[in-house]
Amino acid sequence: MIADHAERAAKIGTLAGFPFEKAAQVKHCWFLRMQAAQPLQTQLLAGYVAVVLAHLIHGFLHTEDGGIDYGRAPTDPATFLACYPEWITRDRLGPSSDGPSLQK
């Protein structure tokens, strides 16, 4: 699985220098999942939790279920944070939204 992520990262130009071989030796990964019909605030929070976890374990973020912009994944936590709030808001509210609003 790590080799697939390394190949995709090389193809899209992310994670340059990431130690994929070392990561494969760990033989463990974390999965975060939630139901798709969650409010925007919950989805934003889930993304931030994923970032914190990836940062703490010196890992990366990847998705195959639409949890993040597939065109930018796999990616590192900092790069993810740079685009996630705007992407998740646009993805969930549509391109006409003025940006994230955490109020109902």
C-alpha positions as a Markdown table, in Angstrom:
| # | Residue | x | y | z |
|---|---|---|---|---|
| 1 | Met | 0.0 | 0.0 | 0.0 |
| 2 | Ile | 2.8 | 2.4 | 0.8 |
| 3 | Ala | 4.4 | 1.8 | -2.6 |
| 4 | Asp | 1.1 | 2.9 | -4.2 |
| 5 | His | 1.1 | 6.1 | -2.2 |
| 6 | Ala | 4.7 | 6.8 | -3.0 |
| 7 | Glu | 4.0 | 6.3 | -6.7 |
| 8 | Arg | 1.0 | 8.6 | -6.7 |
| 9 | Ala | 2.9 | 11.2 | -4.7 |
| 10 | Ala | 5.7 | 11.2 | -7.2 |
| 11 | Lys | 3.2 | 11.4 | -10.1 |
| 12 | Ile | 1.4 | 14.5 | -8.6 |
| 13 | Gly | 4.5 | 16.1 | -7.1 |
| 14 | Thr | 3.8 | 15.8 | -3.4 |
| 15 | Leu | 5.7 | 14.5 | -0.5 |
| 16 | Ala | 9.2 | 14.9 | -2.0 |
| 17 | Gly | 11.7 | 13.4 | 0.3 |
| 18 | Phe | 9.1 | 11.5 | 2.4 |
| 19 | Pro | 10.7 | 8.3 | 3.9 |
| 20 | Phe | 8.2 | 5.9 | 2.3 |
| 21 | Glu | 10.5 | 2.9 | 3.0 |
| 22 | Lys | 10.7 | 3.8 | 6.7 |
| 23 | Ala | 7.0 | 4.2 | 6.9 |
| 24 | Ala | 6.4 | 0.8 | 5.3 |
| 25 | Gln | 8.5 | -0.8 | 8.1 |
| 26 | Val | 6.1 | 0.5 | 10.7 |
| 27 | Lys | 3.4 | -1.8 | 9.2 |
| 28 | His | 0.6 | 0.2 | 10.7 |
| 29 | Cys | -1.7 | 3.0 | 9.5 |
| 30 | Trp | -4.6 | 5.0 | 10.9 |
| 31 | Phe | -8.0 | 5.4 | 9.3 |
| 32 | Leu | -10.5 | 8.1 | 10.1 |
| 33 | Arg | -14.0 | 7.7 | 8.8 |
| 34 | Met | -17.3 | 9.4 | 9.3 |
| 35 | Gln | -20.7 | 9.5 | 7.7 |
| 36 | Ala | -21.0 | 11.7 | 4.7 |
| 37 | Ala | -24.1 | 13.6 | 5.9 |
| 38 | Gln | -22.2 | 15.4 | 8.7 |
| 39 | Pro | -22.4 | 19.2 | 9.1 |
| 40 | Leu | -19.6 | 21.3 | 7.7 |
| 41 | Gln | -18.3 | 22.0 | 11.2 |
| 42 | Thr | -17.9 | 18.3 | 11.9 |
| 43 | Gln | -16.2 | 17.7 | 8.6 |
| 44 | Leu | -13.8 | 20.6 | 9.2 |
| 45 | Leu | -13.0 | 19.3 | 12.7 |
| 46 | Ala | -12.4 | 15.8 | 11.2 |
| 47 | Gly | -9.9 | 17.2 | 8.8 |
| 48 | Tyr | -8.0 | 19.0 | 11.6 |
| 49 | Val | -8.0 | 15.8 | 13.7 |
| 50 | Ala | -6.4 | 14.0 | 10.7 |
| 51 | Val | -3.8 | 16.7 | 10.4 |
| 52 | Val | -2.9 | 16.5 | 14.1 |
| 53 | Leu | -2.6 | 12.7 | 13.9 |
| 54 | Ala | -0.5 | 12.8 | 10.8 |
| 55 | His | 1.7 | 15.5 | 12.3 |
| 56 | Leu | 2.2 | 13.5 | 15.6 |
| 57 | Ile | 3.2 | 10.3 | 13.8 |
| 58 | His | 5.2 | 12.0 | 11.1 |
| 59 | Gly | 2.8 | 10.7 | 8.5 |
| 60 | Phe | 0.8 | 11.9 | 5.5 |
| 61 | Leu | -2.8 | 12.2 | 4.5 |
| 62 | His | -4.5 | 10.2 | 1.8 |
| 63 | Thr | -8.0 | 9.5 | 0.7 |
| 64 | Glu | -9.9 | 7.3 | -1.6 |
| 65 | Asp | -13.4 | 8.2 | -0.3 |
| 66 | Gly | -13.6 | 11.9 | -1.0 |
| 67 | Gly | -12.4 | 12.9 | 2.5 |
| 68 | Ile | -9.9 | 15.3 | 1.0 |
| 69 | Asp | -9.2 | 16.6 | -2.5 |
| 70 | Tyr | -8.0 | 13.5 | -4.3 |
| 71 | Gly | -6.1 | 15.6 | -6.8 |
| 72 | Arg | -3.8 | 16.8 | -4.0 |
| 73 | Ala | -3.4 | 13.6 | -2.0 |
| 74 | Pro | -1.3 | 12.0 | -0.6 |
| 75 | Thr | 0.1 | 15.1 | 1.0 |
| 76 | Asp | 1.7 | 16.4 | 4.2 |
| 77 | Pro | -0.2 | 18.0 | 7.0 |
| 78 | Ala | 1.0 | 21.6 | 6.3 |
| 79 | Thr | 0.1 | 21.4 | 2.6 |
| 80 | Phe | -3.3 | 19.9 | 3.5 |
| 81 | Leu | -4.0 | 22.7 | 6.0 |
| 82 | Ala | -3.3 | 25.3 | 3.3 |
| 83 | Cys | -6.2 | 24.2 | 1.1 |
| 84 | Tyr | -8.5 | 22.1 | 3.2 |
| 85 | Pro | -10.9 | 24.7 | 4.7 |
| 86 | Glu | -11.5 | 26.3 | 1.4 |
| 87 | Trp | -11.9 | 23.0 | -0.4 |
| 88 | Ile | -14.2 | 21.4 | 2.1 |
| 89 | Thr | -16.4 | 24.5 | 2.2 |
| 90 | Arg | -16.6 | 24.7 | -1.6 |
| 91 | Asp | -17.1 | 20.9 | -1.9 |
| 92 | Arg | -20.0 | 20.9 | 0.6 |
| 93 | Leu | -21.6 | 24.3 | 0.0 |
| 94 | Gly | -20.8 | 24.9 | -3.6 |
| 95 | Pro | -18.6 | 27.4 | -5.5 |
| 96 | Ser | -20.9 | 30.4 | -4.6 |
| 97 | Ser | -20.1 | 30.2 | -0.9 |
| 98 | Asp | -18.3 | 33.2 | 0.7 |
| 99 | Gly | -16.1 | 30.9 | 2.7 |
| 100 | Pro | -16.3 | 28.9 | 5.8 |
| 101 | Ser | -19.0 | 29.9 | 8.3 |
| 102 | Leu | -19.1 | 27.9 | 11.5 |
| 103 | Gln | -22.5 | 29.3 | 12.5 |
| 104 | Lys | -25.8 | 27.7 | 11.7 |
